[in-house]
Amino acid sequence: MAAQRAYTTHPLVLRRVTVRRVEEVTPRMRRVVLGGEDLAAFTRDGIDHPGFAAPGFDDHIKLILASDGDVRAALPAQLPHGIEWTPAEHRLTRDYTPRRVDHRAGELHLDFVVHGEGPADTWSASAREGDELWFVGPKSSLRLPERLDWILLVGDETALPAIGRFLDERPLDAPAHVLVTVSDDAARQELALRDGDTITWVVAEPGDAAALDAAVRALPSPEGEGFVWAAAESRALLPVRRYLQRERKLPKDRVNITGYWHREEAAAPEAQGTADAAAQGPAEIPSPLPWLVARAALQLGVVDAVADAPGLSADALAARVGVTGPGIGVLLPLLAAYDVVVGADDGAGLRLGAVGEELTDDHEREEYTGHEAELLLALAHLAPALRDGTSPWRLASGATLHGTVTHDADRYGELVEECEQLVFLLTGLTADPLWENVGTCLLTGPGSASVVAALDDAGRRPRLRIAEEATPAEVLRGQVTAPDRIDWTAGPADVAVAAKALAHRTDEEAAQLLTRLAEWTGTAVLVEASRPDGLSPHAAEAALHAYSATGSPLRDSAAIAALAERSGWSVDRTIALGWGTEATVLRRA
């Protein structure tokens, strides 16, 4: 029995549309109506693609633009089931919410906030009938809980398309309470409100975190089971998230908060001049000191203490987090210098700075305290690891990463969370003919939950068995309530899927796993990243992170084939899944 998941996945298809007309919704919002054959089912380069589907009110499509105007050179490669973001120097992408999808007219409506800057705003300002636009997506749609007594929709002007679509199409009957911050009254829109709904308009500067936080706190708290959806500038949402989860104590599955855009702080003239001067001289390698100070502030609980009790003195903070001696006096000046805290010298007590606000977000703090941070710290042993031909992780911890997570369920849980995005890439695997006669599937690896979800979406429901170090609940994260747990003594399976199972194993450990799988099945599938994600700004670091974990760089198809042959397998074929990820189908030799 499967638990309800938060998202429904969709095939990723590259589509071309053209402008049919442009409408001015308000002085602050421009609507571009698009149409074209690619919104229906179509065939390109011999590949059949389904019609465009964006059933969710906050679905996102990724517009593809180019800084040099050559959009064709910026397009990703279309796979039979997915997208591969090949390198493109001038590619620009922006995510937008479909305001309306009219299948009968073959039209897609996109609303653009008019703010006078940015590639998407520039494109929409010059859009004329017949102009082409390429996009990909959406990759998924939000699933709202089945029983709700109310829903709260919070956002700035960028959230109005999603809020407007929700109110037009009403995916649930519960009363809707709407809060929107706008830069001026001219940005207000007529929205399809019903009896029982409420709406609050607040005039504030774009990205004003204090105004948004105060407005949310001023709203009444409805009775019953509710859901909060919020979208605005990413930093402005941090205090809102903290209020909802820490003070209102709403469960995580009843809150969906998304940063729609990120405000870049303008540098002061003096700082800008310094930056320009530095740019003309030799490039500098950044110091690790700010990272280490932020990590210490999170580990000690300084960020959470200041967030929960603004106005603390230095002594009160030290007592609250259990720091004795002069240590807090050493840390605070650096935390102030890096804008983690402010107010150390103004007599009003300590408050969080902009960086400190970001560190209250679970996703942001993982960079400093989670698995990714531990891998980064292990790189302090990079030089001796390279000399010895081992992994930095092993030198740092005395054990392989696989050996570590085998005995640490929390750390393994972090690997599971990292693999959650894998579900969006598995359509190519679940559509493969190998599943036609599969009755039993053996799963291993932290990506197992994503495989279960993808099989469910595809209507493939083999009997699932788990072969993993962690408990079934940790492996499947609630996707399956009662899977079999295999102790390697059960009978053979029709197919085994190892989903990111090699990514935390050394070559020796990977070969051992593959040898073991060969004892229980004649067909195995390895789902692994073989190259960096082409859209990631950190693509150049991917091989180094892999080496830190396993002593091997990202394993490409040749490396996977070598491990397979060493373990009694032969490569039958490779299925490109997109985003640098492949599924390698193995047959027992």
VOBA-28179 format. One record per residue (C-alpha): x, y, z. Coordinates in nm, 3 decimals, decimal comma. Layout:
% VOBA-28179
SITE; X; Y; Z
...
//
This chain:
% VOBA-28179
SITE; 0,000; 0,000; 0,000
SITE; 0,155; 0,332; -0,101
SITE; 0,135; 0,647; 0,106
SITE; 0,027; 0,968; -0,064
SITE; 0,324; 1,145; -0,214
SITE; 0,369; 1,519; -0,231
SITE; 0,424; 1,535; -0,609
SITE; 0,313; 1,377; -0,935
SITE; 0,589; 1,353; -1,197
SITE; 0,559; 1,437; -1,569
SITE; 0,768; 1,346; -1,874
SITE; 1,029; 1,611; -1,953
SITE; 0,983; 1,735; -2,309
SITE; 1,145; 2,019; -2,501
SITE; 0,869; 2,219; -2,671
SITE; 0,857; 2,508; -2,915
SITE; 0,572; 2,760; -2,908
SITE; 0,513; 3,098; -3,068
SITE; 0,357; 3,419; -2,945
SITE; -0,007; 3,466; -3,039
SITE; -0,075; 3,788; -2,851
SITE; 0,044; 4,005; -2,563
SITE; -0,193; 4,151; -2,302
SITE; -0,139; 4,401; -2,024
SITE; -0,302; 4,257; -1,712
SITE; -0,198; 4,550; -1,490
SITE; 0,074; 4,814; -1,520
SITE; 0,292; 4,564; -1,332
SITE; 0,198; 4,240; -1,513
SITE; 0,230; 4,146; -1,880
SITE; 0,063; 3,831; -2,018
SITE; 0,209; 3,651; -2,319
SITE; -0,026; 3,402; -2,483
SITE; 0,159; 3,121; -2,660
SITE; 0,047; 2,845; -2,893
SITE; 0,183; 2,580; -3,121
SITE; 0,171; 2,220; -3,233
SITE; 0,413; 2,113; -2,960
SITE; 0,145; 2,172; -2,696
SITE; -0,033; 1,866; -2,837
SITE; 0,122; 1,521; -2,878
SITE; 0,390; 1,539; -3,146
SITE; 0,685; 1,356; -3,297
SITE; 1,033; 1,503; -3,335
SITE; 1,340; 1,318; -3,467
SITE; 1,147; 0,992; -3,455
SITE; 1,055; 1,029; -3,087
SITE; 0,687; 1,046; -2,987
SITE; 0,607; 1,294; -2,709
SITE; 0,287; 1,335; -2,508
SITE; 0,083; 1,652; -2,508
SITE; 0,168; 1,931; -2,268
SITE; 0,029; 1,876; -1,918
SITE; 0,054; 2,118; -1,627
SITE; -0,233; 2,026; -1,395
SITE; -0,095; 2,189; -1,081
SITE; -0,161; 2,551; -0,989
SITE; 0,207; 2,610; -0,906
SITE; 0,365; 2,402; -1,184
SITE; 0,684; 2,545; -1,332
SITE; 0,818; 2,537; -1,684
SITE; 1,178; 2,630; -1,764
SITE; 1,212; 2,893; -2,036
SITE; 1,530; 2,868; -2,243
SITE; 1,693; 3,194; -2,349
SITE; 2,043; 3,292; -2,461
SITE; 2,260; 3,588; -2,367
SITE; 2,397; 3,604; -2,723
SITE; 2,056; 3,562; -2,888
SITE; 2,135; 3,217; -3,032
SITE; 1,865; 3,017; -2,855
SITE; 1,903; 2,713; -3,081
SITE; 2,260; 2,665; -2,957
SITE; 2,134; 2,685; -2,598
SITE; 1,871; 2,410; -2,630
SITE; 1,919; 2,087; -2,434
SITE; 1,925; 1,748; -2,603
SITE; 1,591; 1,567; -2,611
SITE; 1,615; 1,205; -2,501
SITE; 1,342; 0,947; -2,568
SITE; 1,241; 0,995; -2,203
SITE; 1,399; 1,306; -2,057
SITE; 1,634; 1,597; -2,116
SITE; 2,013; 1,617; -2,121
SITE; 2,147; 1,963; -2,043
SITE; 2,450; 1,966; -2,268
SITE; 2,708; 2,243; -2,205
SITE; 2,604; 2,579; -2,354
SITE; 2,804; 2,889; -2,265
SITE; 2,529; 3,144; -2,332
SITE; 2,226; 2,950; -2,204
SITE; 1,991; 3,131; -1,965
SITE; 1,696; 2,959; -1,801
SITE; 1,411; 3,101; -1,597
SITE; 1,121; 2,920; -1,429
SITE; 0,765; 3,045; -1,481
SITE; 0,421; 2,931; -1,367
SITE; 0,156; 2,870; -1,637
SITE; -0,125; 3,114; -1,557
SITE; -0,367; 2,921; -1,775
SITE; -0,356; 2,616; -2,001
SITE; -0,633; 2,611; -2,262
SITE; -0,612; 2,274; -2,434
SITE; -0,913; 2,342; -2,656
SITE; -0,756; 2,659; -2,800
SITE; -0,406; 2,511; -2,786
SITE; -0,281; 2,802; -2,575
SITE; -0,050; 2,856; -2,281
SITE; -0,066; 3,183; -2,084
SITE; 0,245; 3,313; -1,905
SITE; 0,242; 3,623; -1,682
SITE; 0,560; 3,831; -1,645
SITE; 0,613; 4,087; -1,368
SITE; 0,725; 4,413; -1,529
SITE; 1,035; 4,524; -1,342
SITE; 1,263; 4,640; -1,623
SITE; 1,548; 4,396; -1,581
SITE; 1,640; 4,035; -1,641
SITE; 1,636; 3,822; -1,957
SITE; 1,275; 3,702; -1,921
SITE; 1,142; 4,053; -1,863
SITE; 1,341; 4,175; -2,163
SITE; 1,204; 3,895; -2,379
SITE; 0,843; 3,957; -2,276
SITE; 0,878; 4,334; -2,331
SITE; 0,980; 4,280; -2,693
SITE; 0,758; 3,978; -2,764
SITE; 0,559; 4,008; -3,086
SITE; 0,317; 3,777; -3,267
SITE; 0,509; 3,489; -3,424
SITE; 0,815; 3,510; -3,196
SITE; 0,927; 3,165; -3,083
SITE; 0,994; 3,043; -2,730
SITE; 1,138; 2,710; -2,618
SITE; 1,070; 2,553; -2,281
SITE; 1,092; 2,230; -2,082
SITE; 0,859; 2,098; -1,815
SITE; 0,688; 2,090; -1,583
SITE; 0,867; 1,804; -1,412
SITE; 0,608; 1,762; -1,136
SITE; 0,282; 1,885; -0,983
SITE; 0,212; 1,943; -0,615
SITE; -0,040; 1,710; -0,455
SITE; -0,243; 1,884; -0,187
SITE; -0,361; 1,683; 0,115
SITE; -0,698; 1,521; 0,054
SITE; -0,875; 1,670; 0,358
SITE; -0,833; 2,038; 0,432
SITE; -1,044; 2,287; 0,624
SITE; -0,856; 2,588; 0,483
SITE; -0,560; 2,688; 0,268
SITE; -0,341; 2,996; 0,304
SITE; -0,180; 3,133; -0,015
SITE; 0,105; 3,379; 0,050
SITE; 0,320; 3,554; -0,206
SITE; 0,453; 3,863; -0,373
SITE; 0,375; 3,975; -0,728
SITE; 0,564; 3,679; -0,877
SITE; 0,322; 3,443; -0,701
SITE; 0,008; 3,604; -0,849
SITE; -0,004; 3,369; -1,154
SITE; -0,009; 3,062; -0,927
SITE; -0,254; 3,218; -0,681
SITE; -0,480; 3,334; -0,963
SITE; -0,479; 2,991; -1,122
SITE; -0,559; 2,822; -0,792
SITE; -0,861; 3,046; -0,741
SITE; -0,977; 2,998; -1,103
SITE; -0,951; 2,620; -1,104
SITE; -1,007; 2,537; -0,735
SITE; -0,831; 2,204; -0,677
SITE; -1,014; 2,184; -0,343
SITE; -1,330; 2,332; -0,189
SITE; -1,178; 2,461; 0,135
SITE; -1,186; 2,838; 0,194
SITE; -0,879; 3,018; 0,061
SITE; -0,709; 3,295; 0,255
SITE; -0,480; 3,504; 0,033
SITE; -0,200; 3,742; 0,129
SITE; -0,009; 3,927; -0,144
SITE; 0,260; 4,193; -0,111
SITE; 0,278; 4,436; -0,405
SITE; 0,510; 4,724; -0,481
SITE; 0,215; 4,960; -0,533
SITE; -0,162; 4,944; -0,557
SITE; -0,146; 4,934; -0,938
SITE; -0,030; 4,572; -0,912
SITE; -0,359; 4,453; -0,757
SITE; -0,560; 4,211; -0,969
SITE; -0,919; 4,094; -0,973
SITE; -0,914; 3,742; -0,835
SITE; -1,188; 3,478; -0,838
SITE; -1,280; 3,480; -0,468
SITE; -1,572; 3,285; -0,322
SITE; -1,780; 3,320; -0,009
SITE; -1,558; 3,234; 0,286
SITE; -1,238; 3,344; 0,111
SITE; -1,036; 3,640; 0,235
SITE; -0,767; 3,851; 0,070
SITE; -0,510; 4,090; 0,216
SITE; -0,304; 4,325; 0,001
SITE; 0,012; 4,474; 0,154
SITE; 0,217; 4,745; -0,017
SITE; 0,588; 4,678; 0,038
SITE; 0,915; 4,685; -0,150
SITE; 0,995; 4,365; -0,341
SITE; 1,181; 4,126; -0,115
SITE; 1,091; 4,310; 0,209
SITE; 1,123; 4,024; 0,460
SITE; 1,004; 4,225; 0,760
SITE; 0,686; 4,338; 0,586
SITE; 0,601; 3,987; 0,468
SITE; 0,672; 3,835; 0,808
SITE; 0,460; 4,096; 0,988
SITE; 0,173; 4,051; 0,745
SITE; 0,169; 3,672; 0,789
SITE; 0,182; 3,705; 1,168
SITE; -0,113; 3,947; 1,159
SITE; -0,338; 3,694; 0,988
SITE; -0,588; 3,505; 1,205
SITE; -0,523; 3,135; 1,263
SITE; -0,816; 2,934; 1,122
SITE; -0,942; 2,627; 1,302
SITE; -0,901; 2,278; 1,168
SITE; -0,658; 2,113; 0,929
SITE; -0,490; 2,357; 0,695
SITE; -0,215; 2,397; 0,438
SITE; 0,015; 2,693; 0,373
SITE; 0,156; 2,761; 0,029
SITE; 0,400; 3,053; -0,005
SITE; 0,618; 3,186; -0,287
SITE; 0,822; 3,506; -0,294
SITE; 1,183; 3,626; -0,275
SITE; 1,387; 3,345; -0,118
SITE; 1,535; 3,540; 0,174
SITE; 1,204; 3,711; 0,252
SITE; 1,046; 3,371; 0,309
SITE; 1,295; 3,257; 0,572
SITE; 1,127; 3,428; 0,871
SITE; 0,788; 3,313; 0,739
SITE; 0,908; 2,953; 0,731
SITE; 1,052; 2,985; 1,081
SITE; 0,727; 3,132; 1,215
SITE; 0,506; 2,865; 1,058
SITE; 0,719; 2,569; 1,159
SITE; 0,859; 2,680; 1,495
SITE; 0,586; 2,902; 1,638
SITE; 0,272; 2,779; 1,462
SITE; 0,424; 2,428; 1,468
SITE; 0,270; 2,329; 1,138
SITE; 0,393; 1,988; 1,017
SITE; 0,630; 1,993; 0,722
SITE; 0,377; 1,815; 0,503
SITE; 0,134; 2,105; 0,560
SITE; 0,373; 2,375; 0,442
SITE; 0,506; 2,433; 0,090
SITE; 0,739; 2,733; 0,063
SITE; 0,932; 2,813; -0,254
SITE; 1,175; 3,092; -0,329
SITE; 1,064; 3,219; -0,669
SITE; 1,351; 3,463; -0,706
SITE; 1,665; 3,580; -0,532
SITE; 1,747; 3,944; -0,474
SITE; 2,109; 4,035; -0,534
SITE; 2,218; 4,296; -0,284
SITE; 2,373; 4,599; -0,454
SITE; 2,730; 4,656; -0,337
SITE; 2,815; 4,985; -0,166
SITE; 3,013; 5,225; -0,387
SITE; 3,329; 5,173; -0,185
SITE; 3,293; 4,796; -0,187
SITE; 3,212; 4,799; -0,557
SITE; 3,525; 5,000; -0,626
SITE; 3,729; 4,749; -0,429
SITE; 3,576; 4,464; -0,620
SITE; 3,655; 4,630; -0,952
SITE; 4,013; 4,685; -0,845
SITE; 4,046; 4,326; -0,732
SITE; 3,905; 4,205; -1,062
SITE; 4,190; 4,377; -1,244
SITE; 4,454; 4,206; -1,031
SITE; 4,533; 3,836; -0,973
SITE; 4,240; 3,617; -0,878
SITE; 4,230; 3,524; -0,509
SITE; 4,148; 3,184; -0,364
SITE; 3,864; 3,243; -0,114
SITE; 3,936; 3,182; 0,253
SITE; 3,756; 2,891; 0,426
SITE; 3,724; 3,100; 0,742
SITE; 3,365; 3,228; 0,685
SITE; 3,249; 2,873; 0,613
SITE; 3,411; 2,737; 0,928
SITE; 3,267; 3,018; 1,141
SITE; 2,916; 2,961; 1,003
SITE; 2,953; 2,588; 1,069
SITE; 3,056; 2,656; 1,430
SITE; 2,759; 2,890; 1,481
SITE; 2,520; 2,619; 1,360
SITE; 2,683; 2,338; 1,556
SITE; 2,680; 2,538; 1,879
SITE; 2,318; 2,645; 1,828
SITE; 2,405; 3,015; 1,807
SITE; 2,189; 3,078; 1,498
SITE; 1,885; 2,904; 1,645
SITE; 1,929; 3,075; 1,982
SITE; 1,937; 3,423; 1,829
SITE; 1,646; 3,335; 1,598
SITE; 1,432; 3,215; 1,890
SITE; 1,526; 3,495; 2,132
SITE; 1,630; 3,816; 1,952
SITE; 1,791; 4,075; 2,177
SITE; 2,016; 3,840; 2,372
SITE; 2,334; 3,984; 2,514
SITE; 2,664; 3,813; 2,445
SITE; 2,672; 3,668; 2,798
SITE; 2,313; 3,549; 2,776
SITE; 2,385; 3,386; 2,440
SITE; 2,692; 3,210; 2,582
SITE; 2,487; 3,074; 2,869
SITE; 2,207; 2,965; 2,639
SITE; 2,433; 2,763; 2,407
SITE; 2,665; 2,635; 2,682
SITE; 2,984; 2,813; 2,581
SITE; 3,213; 2,877; 2,877
SITE; 3,512; 3,104; 2,903
SITE; 3,594; 3,373; 2,648
SITE; 3,498; 3,165; 2,345
SITE; 3,183; 3,353; 2,248
SITE; 3,382; 3,676; 2,243
SITE; 3,614; 3,525; 1,985
SITE; 3,328; 3,406; 1,767
SITE; 3,089; 3,704; 1,775
SITE; 3,308; 3,960; 1,592
SITE; 3,348; 3,717; 1,304
SITE; 2,979; 3,632; 1,300
SITE; 2,905; 4,005; 1,282
SITE; 3,163; 4,057; 1,007
SITE; 2,998; 3,788; 0,796
SITE; 2,644; 3,920; 0,869
SITE; 2,537; 3,609; 1,057
SITE; 2,440; 3,827; 1,353
SITE; 2,401; 4,202; 1,396
SITE; 2,354; 4,432; 1,694
SITE; 2,657; 4,329; 1,895
SITE; 2,754; 4,696; 1,947
SITE; 2,426; 4,888; 1,940
SITE; 2,297; 4,798; 2,285
SITE; 1,979; 4,643; 2,148
SITE; 2,108; 4,288; 2,169
SITE; 2,189; 4,032; 1,904
SITE; 1,969; 3,969; 1,601
SITE; 2,016; 3,760; 1,290
SITE; 2,173; 3,923; 0,987
SITE; 2,089; 3,835; 0,628
SITE; 2,328; 3,537; 0,626
SITE; 2,196; 3,420; 0,963
SITE; 1,840; 3,431; 0,829
SITE; 1,944; 3,205; 0,542
SITE; 2,107; 2,962; 0,784
SITE; 1,773; 2,904; 0,957
SITE; 1,657; 2,722; 0,645
SITE; 1,715; 2,346; 0,670
SITE; 1,837; 2,322; 0,312
SITE; 2,091; 2,603; 0,355
SITE; 2,234; 2,467; 0,680
SITE; 2,299; 2,126; 0,525
SITE; 2,585; 2,288; 0,334
SITE; 2,757; 2,348; 0,670
SITE; 2,648; 2,062; 0,894
SITE; 2,521; 1,776; 0,678
SITE; 2,677; 1,503; 0,469
SITE; 2,795; 1,751; 0,205
SITE; 2,986; 1,942; 0,473
SITE; 3,155; 1,626; 0,600
SITE; 3,270; 1,541; 0,249
SITE; 3,409; 1,890; 0,210
SITE; 3,602; 1,866; 0,537
SITE; 3,743; 1,531; 0,427
SITE; 3,917; 1,714; 0,141
SITE; 4,167; 1,841; 0,398
SITE; 4,321; 1,497; 0,337
SITE; 4,317; 1,528; -0,041
SITE; 4,693; 1,537; -0,098
SITE; 4,778; 1,220; 0,101
SITE; 4,470; 1,047; -0,042
SITE; 4,590; 1,116; -0,395
SITE; 4,936; 0,983; -0,307
SITE; 4,797; 0,667; -0,144
SITE; 4,522; 0,603; -0,400
SITE; 4,248; 0,604; -0,138
SITE; 3,950; 0,825; -0,055
SITE; 3,986; 1,141; 0,153
SITE; 3,684; 1,024; 0,352
SITE; 3,867; 0,707; 0,457
SITE; 4,173; 0,899; 0,570
SITE; 3,958; 1,148; 0,761
SITE; 3,730; 0,898; 0,936
SITE; 3,920; 0,571; 0,940
SITE; 3,642; 0,392; 0,747
SITE; 3,497; 0,399; 0,398
SITE; 3,183; 0,605; 0,344
SITE; 2,986; 0,286; 0,283
SITE; 3,116; 0,143; 0,610
SITE; 3,016; 0,465; 0,786
SITE; 2,658; 0,483; 0,659
SITE; 2,606; 0,111; 0,724
SITE; 2,617; 0,186; 1,095
SITE; 2,467; 0,536; 1,090
SITE; 2,098; 0,549; 0,993
SITE; 2,087; 0,930; 1,014
SITE; 2,372; 0,969; 0,769
SITE; 2,214; 0,711; 0,538
SITE; 1,893; 0,911; 0,564
SITE; 2,081; 1,212; 0,426
SITE; 2,182; 1,006; 0,124
SITE; 1,817; 0,908; 0,077
SITE; 1,713; 1,275; 0,083
SITE; 1,981; 1,363; -0,173
SITE; 1,830; 1,103; -0,406
SITE; 1,473; 1,234; -0,388
SITE; 1,513; 1,429; -0,712
SITE; 1,596; 1,105; -0,892
SITE; 1,225; 1,027; -0,932
SITE; 1,199; 1,297; -1,200
SITE; 1,456; 1,118; -1,417
SITE; 1,336; 0,759; -1,410
SITE; 1,070; 0,768; -1,684
SITE; 1,319; 0,625; -1,933
SITE; 1,387; 0,332; -1,702
SITE; 1,026; 0,252; -1,615
SITE; 0,927; 0,270; -1,984
SITE; 1,191; 0,014; -2,080
SITE; 1,065; -0,327; -2,206
SITE; 1,264; -0,508; -1,937
SITE; 0,969; -0,460; -1,696
SITE; 0,716; -0,647; -1,908
SITE; 0,770; -0,984; -1,740
SITE; 0,904; -0,873; -1,403
SITE; 0,722; -1,014; -1,102
SITE; 0,980; -0,949; -0,830
SITE; 1,219; -0,655; -0,803
SITE; 1,510; -0,642; -0,561
SITE; 1,599; -0,285; -0,457
SITE; 1,918; -0,151; -0,308
SITE; 2,073; 0,192; -0,268
SITE; 1,955; 0,523; -0,122
SITE; 1,761; 0,599; -0,441
SITE; 1,524; 0,306; -0,380
SITE; 1,238; 0,533; -0,272
SITE; 1,256; 0,717; -0,602
SITE; 1,246; 0,389; -0,793
SITE; 0,935; 0,282; -0,603
SITE; 0,766; 0,615; -0,676
SITE; 0,859; 0,602; -1,046
SITE; 0,731; 0,244; -1,081
SITE; 0,406; 0,350; -0,918
SITE; 0,369; 0,648; -1,153
SITE; 0,428; 0,419; -1,452
SITE; 0,174; 0,162; -1,333
SITE; 0,448; -0,097; -1,281
SITE; 0,386; -0,282; -0,957
SITE; 0,623; -0,574; -0,912
SITE; 0,666; -0,732; -0,571
SITE; 0,936; -0,529; -0,401
SITE; 1,213; -0,665; -0,185
SITE; 1,470; -0,459; -0,002
SITE; 1,840; -0,540; 0,026
SITE; 1,998; -0,258; 0,222
SITE; 2,183; -0,164; 0,536
SITE; 1,908; 0,060; 0,670
SITE; 1,554; -0,029; 0,773
SITE; 1,280; -0,042; 0,507
SITE; 1,121; 0,274; 0,650
SITE; 1,449; 0,462; 0,604
SITE; 1,500; 0,326; 0,255
SITE; 1,153; 0,392; 0,124
SITE; 1,063; 0,698; 0,334
SITE; 0,699; 0,600; 0,362
SITE; 0,647; 0,515; -0,005
SITE; 0,564; 0,155; 0,084
SITE; 0,415; 0,068; 0,421
SITE; 0,514; -0,299; 0,440
SITE; 0,786; -0,406; 0,193
SITE; 0,969; -0,735; 0,233
SITE; 1,314; -0,703; 0,384
SITE; 1,559; -0,939; 0,225
SITE; 1,842; -1,093; 0,425
SITE; 2,013; -1,237; 0,115
SITE; 1,873; -1,582; 0,189
SITE; 1,547; -1,545; -0,004
SITE; 1,495; -1,679; -0,354
SITE; 1,609; -1,504; -0,672
SITE; 1,448; -1,190; -0,811
SITE; 1,356; -1,117; -1,173
SITE; 1,551; -0,792; -1,170
SITE; 1,761; -0,594; -0,923
SITE; 1,783; -0,214; -0,929
SITE; 2,077; -0,051; -0,753
SITE; 1,982; 0,317; -0,733
SITE; 2,283; 0,532; -0,644
SITE; 2,417; 0,231; -0,455
SITE; 2,766; 0,271; -0,603
SITE; 2,797; 0,644; -0,535
SITE; 2,904; 0,585; -0,172
SITE; 3,107; 0,270; -0,236
SITE; 3,473; 0,227; -0,329
SITE; 3,552; 0,023; -0,639
SITE; 3,616; -0,282; -0,418
SITE; 3,285; -0,238; -0,235
SITE; 3,100; -0,178; -0,563
SITE; 3,243; -0,499; -0,709
SITE; 3,140; -0,691; -0,396
SITE; 2,781; -0,563; -0,426
SITE; 2,763; -0,654; -0,796
SITE; 2,905; -1,000; -0,725
SITE; 2,641; -1,052; -0,459
SITE; 2,362; -0,937; -0,689
SITE; 2,479; -1,188; -0,948
SITE; 2,393; -1,465; -0,702
SITE; 2,029; -1,356; -0,686
SITE; 1,927; -1,227; -1,025
SITE; 2,019; -1,253; -1,391
SITE; 1,935; -0,890; -1,470
SITE; 2,050; -0,584; -1,279
SITE; 2,012; -0,212; -1,340
SITE; 2,260; 0,043; -1,206
SITE; 2,127; 0,398; -1,180
SITE; 2,420; 0,637; -1,137
SITE; 2,536; 0,986; -1,233
SITE; 2,807; 0,944; -1,496
SITE; 2,869; 1,313; -1,566
SITE; 2,797; 1,644; -1,391
SITE; 2,456; 1,807; -1,417
SITE; 2,487; 2,054; -1,704
SITE; 2,273; 2,315; -1,526
SITE; 2,462; 2,303; -1,197
SITE; 2,691; 2,599; -1,119
SITE; 2,914; 2,352; -0,933
SITE; 2,956; 2,103; -1,217
SITE; 3,334; 2,137; -1,211
SITE; 3,340; 2,015; -0,849
SITE; 3,134; 1,699; -0,907
SITE; 3,427; 1,469; -0,978
SITE; 3,614; 1,595; -0,672
SITE; 3,316; 1,534; -0,443
SITE; 3,285; 1,182; -0,583
SITE; 3,656; 1,123; -0,525
SITE; 3,627; 1,250; -0,168
SITE; 3,355; 0,991; -0,103
SITE; 3,491; 0,684; -0,280
SITE; 3,845; 0,740; -0,406
SITE; 3,708; 0,736; -0,762
SITE; 3,584; 1,024; -0,979
SITE; 3,235; 1,009; -1,129
SITE; 3,217; 0,667; -1,290
SITE; 3,141; 0,699; -1,660
SITE; 3,002; 0,421; -1,879
SITE; 3,346; 0,265; -1,930
SITE; 3,416; 0,254; -1,555
SITE; 3,074; 0,098; -1,487
SITE; 3,137; -0,162; -1,758
SITE; 3,476; -0,249; -1,606
SITE; 3,322; -0,301; -1,261
SITE; 3,043; -0,512; -1,414
SITE; 3,279; -0,741; -1,605
SITE; 3,496; -0,780; -1,297
SITE; 3,188; -0,901; -1,107
SITE; 3,051; -1,152; -1,356
SITE; 2,821; -0,922; -1,556
SITE; 2,810; -0,791; -1,910
SITE; 2,658; -0,461; -2,016
SITE; 2,341; -0,516; -2,217
SITE; 2,262; -0,147; -2,286
SITE; 2,267; 0,199; -2,134
SITE; 1,956; 0,414; -2,096
SITE; 2,021; 0,789; -2,086
SITE; 1,794; 0,941; -1,819
SITE; 1,908; 1,304; -1,836
SITE; 2,089; 1,546; -1,609
SITE; 2,404; 1,333; -1,646
SITE; 2,234; 1,021; -1,507
SITE; 2,224; 0,682; -1,678
SITE; 2,068; 0,343; -1,615
SITE; 2,304; 0,061; -1,711
SITE; 2,129; -0,271; -1,776
SITE; 2,346; -0,570; -1,688
SITE; 2,303; -0,936; -1,777
SITE; 2,474; -1,216; -1,591
SITE; 2,760; -1,336; -1,805
//
